[in-house]
Amino acid sequence: MLLSLWPLISVSPLAFLVAMVATAVGLLTAVTVHEASHAFTARWQGDGLACGLGRCTLNPIRHLDPVGTVMMLVVGFGWGKPVPVRENWLRSGPRTGGALVSLAGPASNFAFAAVASLPLRFDVLPVRLSVPVGMDPLQLAGYLLATIVLLNILLGVFNLLPIAPLDGFKVALGILPRQAAVNFARLEPYGPGILMLLLMVGYLNFAPFGLGDLLNPVVTFVMRTLVIGP
């Protein structure tokens, strides 16, 4: 994120600061809601390990990984502290229970984005996806809220990709027929490499389209649906 926002500093240091604060708040809320939902759902499913480690909380300090946080702020891709889950303890079983715990993260991001978007949808605040030129409080509040909504949607959509270690991989294992799930699970060791390759393709323009080109239409559709309506 810092890399994409850096050109603003030569135009307006204040605009750069506003953009950084909005981005930091958006990422902080997205990661906190996401990871806490994993922990709460694991407890609901019978595994209290994460709660015992203090992860059933909306205190962001409990969920931030130092390296992952820096990566998110600098390049826009990072991670929170993984929530430990003992899948054999889940009352719905490792497959279904694991899918429910994994799905809780992205679902919570969409739910949070839906609630946060209400002032924008009902014109209480203006919708702004670019940094306000002036310091009008309503414009600033609209930009901050729109950024929070957008980053929660982005994190939710990204994590639903069926690539390990993203949540979508465990969700796919839970809904695929058993034999298909067994075959699909064999891809897990290759997931991080596949994910990094897709990200690098997008950053370095190795191909006609990158990961962002695949995600952006979905993110835009969800954003428009929440803010404007179907």
C-alpha positions in Angstrom: 0.0 0.0 0.0 2.8 2.4 0.9 4.4 1.9 -2.5 1.1 2.7 -4.3 0.4 5.7 -2.1 4.0 7.1 -2.1 3.5 9.4 -5.2 0.9 11.3 -3.2 3.6 12.7 -0.9 5.1 14.9 -3.6 1.6 16.3 -4.4 0.3 16.7 -0.9 2.0 15.3 2.3 -1.3 15.8 4.1 -3.2 13.7 1.5 -0.5 11.0 1.8 -1.0 11.0 5.6 -4.8 10.8 5.3 -4.5 7.9 2.8 -2.0 6.1 5.1 -4.2 6.5 8.2 -7.3 5.3 6.3 -5.5 2.3 4.9 -4.0 1.4 8.2 -7.4 1.6 9.9 -9.0 -0.4 7.1 -6.4 -3.2 7.3 -6.5 -3.2 11.1 -10.3 -3.7 11.2 -10.2 -6.3 8.4 -7.5 -8.5 9.9 -9.0 -8.2 13.5 -12.5 -9.1 12.5 -11.2 -11.9 10.2 -9.0 -13.6 12.7 -11.3 -13.2 15.7 -14.1 -14.8 13.8 -11.9 -17.9 13.2 -11.3 -18.1 16.9 -15.0 -17.6 17.9 -16.2 -20.2 15.4 -13.6 -22.7 16.5 -14.9 -22.4 20.0 -18.5 -22.7 18.8 -17.4 -25.9 17.1 -15.9 -27.3 20.3 -12.2 -26.3 20.1 -11.3 -23.7 22.7 -7.6 -23.6 22.0 -7.6 -20.2 20.2 -9.8 -18.7 22.9 -7.5 -20.0 25.6 -4.6 -18.3 23.8 -6.5 -15.0 23.9 -7.6 -14.9 20.3 -11.4 -14.6 21.0 -11.1 -10.8 21.2 -11.4 -7.8 19.0 -8.1 -6.4 20.4 -6.0 -6.1 17.2 -2.7 -6.6 19.1 -3.7 -10.2 19.6 -4.1 -10.8 15.9 -1.4 -8.9 14.2 1.8 -10.6 12.9 4.7 -8.1 12.9 6.1 -9.2 9.5 2.7 -9.7 7.9 1.5 -6.2 9.1 4.5 -4.5 7.7 4.0 -6.3 4.4 0.4 -5.3 4.2 1.3 -1.6 4.8 4.2 -1.6 2.4 3.0 -3.7 -0.6 -0.6 -4.4 0.2 -0.2 -8.1 0.7 0.4 -9.6 4.2 -1.2 -11.8 6.8 -2.5 -11.8 10.4 -1.3 -14.2 13.1 -2.7 -17.6 12.2 -5.5 -18.9 14.5 -4.6 -22.4 15.8 -7.4 -25.0 15.3 -7.5 -28.6 16.4 -9.7 -29.9 13.6 -10.2 -33.3 15.2 -11.9 -31.5 18.1 -14.5 -29.8 16.0 -18.0 -31.2 16.6 -18.8 -31.2 12.8 -15.7 -33.1 12.0 -12.4 -32.1 10.5 -13.8 -31.5 7.0 -17.1 -29.7 7.7 -15.9 -28.1 10.9 -12.7 -27.0 9.3 -14.6 -25.5 6.4 -16.9 -23.6 8.8 -14.0 -22.2 10.8 -12.3 -21.1 7.6 -15.4 -19.6 6.0 -16.0 -17.6 9.2 -13.1 -15.3 8.4 -14.2 -14.0 4.9 -17.9 -14.1 5.9 -17.1 -11.8 8.9 -15.3 -9.4 6.5 -18.4 -9.2 4.2 -20.7 -8.8 7.2 -18.6 -6.0 8.7 -18.4 -4.3 5.3 -22.2 -4.5 5.0 -22.7 -2.8 8.3 -20.0 -0.2 7.8 -21.4 0.7 4.3 -24.8 1.7 5.7 -23.9 5.4 6.2 -22.6 5.5 2.6 -25.6 3.7 1.2 -28.1 6.0 2.8 -26.2 9.1 2.0 -25.3 10.0 5.6 -21.7 10.3 4.3 -20.4 10.8 0.8 -18.8 7.9 -1.0 -15.1 8.7 -1.7 -12.5 6.3 -3.0 -9.9 9.0 -3.6 -8.3 11.2 -1.0 -10.3 14.4 -0.4 -8.6 17.5 -1.6 -9.7 19.6 1.4 -10.2 18.8 5.0 -14.0 18.7 5.1 -14.9 16.4 8.0 -17.7 14.7 6.0 -15.5 14.1 3.0 -12.8 12.7 5.3 -15.2 10.4 7.1 -16.7 9.2 3.9 -13.2 8.4 2.5 -12.2 6.6 5.7 -15.4 4.5 5.8 -15.3 3.7 2.1 -11.6 2.5 2.6 -12.7 0.3 5.5 -15.5 -1.2 3.5 -13.3 -1.8 0.4 -10.4 -3.4 2.3 -12.8 -5.7 4.2 -14.3 -6.8 0.9 -10.9 -7.2 -0.7 -9.6 -9.4 2.2 -12.8 -11.5 2.1 -12.7 -12.1 -1.6 -8.9 -12.8 -1.6 -9.2 -15.3 1.2 -11.9 -17.3 -0.6 -9.5 -18.3 -3.4 -9.2 -22.1 -3.2 -5.4 -22.0 -2.8 -3.5 -23.0 0.4 -3.0 -21.5 2.9 -6.0 -19.2 2.2 -9.4 -20.0 3.8 -10.9 -20.9 0.4 -8.7 -24.1 0.3 -10.3 -25.5 3.5 -13.7 -24.4 2.4 -13.2 -26.3 -0.9 -12.1 -29.4 1.0 -15.3 -29.2 3.1 -17.7 -29.0 0.2 -16.1 -31.3 -2.4 -17.1 -34.9 -2.6 -14.8 -37.0 -0.4 -12.6 -38.5 -3.1 -12.3 -35.2 -4.9 -11.3 -33.6 -1.6 -8.6 -36.2 -1.1 -7.2 -35.5 -4.5 -7.5 -31.7 -4.1 -5.7 -31.9 -0.7 -2.6 -33.1 -2.4 -2.1 -29.6 -3.8 -1.7 -28.1 -0.4 2.1 -28.2 -0.3 2.2 -26.3 -3.6 -0.3 -23.6 -2.5 2.1 -21.0 -1.2 4.2 -21.3 -4.3 1.2 -21.0 -6.6 0.0 -18.0 -4.6 3.3 -16.2 -4.8 3.6 -16.9 -8.5 0.1 -15.4 -9.1 1.1 -12.3 -7.0 4.4 -11.9 -8.8 2.7 -12.2 -12.2 0.5 -9.3 -11.3 3.3 -7.1 -9.8 5.8 -7.7 -12.6 3.4 -7.9 -15.6 4.6 -11.3 -16.7 1.2 -12.1 -18.2 -1.7 -10.1 -19.9 -3.5 -10.2 -16.6 -2.7 -10.7 -12.9 -4.4 -11.7 -9.7 -5.8 -8.2 -9.3 -7.5 -8.4 -12.7 -9.3 -11.6 -11.5 -10.3 -10.2 -8.1 -11.2 -6.6 -9.1 -14.5 -7.4 -10.9 -15.7 -9.4 -7.9 -14.6 -6.7 -5.4 -16.2 -4.0 -7.5 -19.5 -5.9 -7.8 -19.7 -6.5 -4.0 -18.7 -2.9 -3.2 -21.3 -1.5 -5.6 -24.0 -3.8 -4.2 -23.3 -2.8 -0.6 -22.9 0.9 -1.2 -25.5 1.5 -4.0 -27.7 -1.6 -3.9 -28.5 -4.4 -6.3 
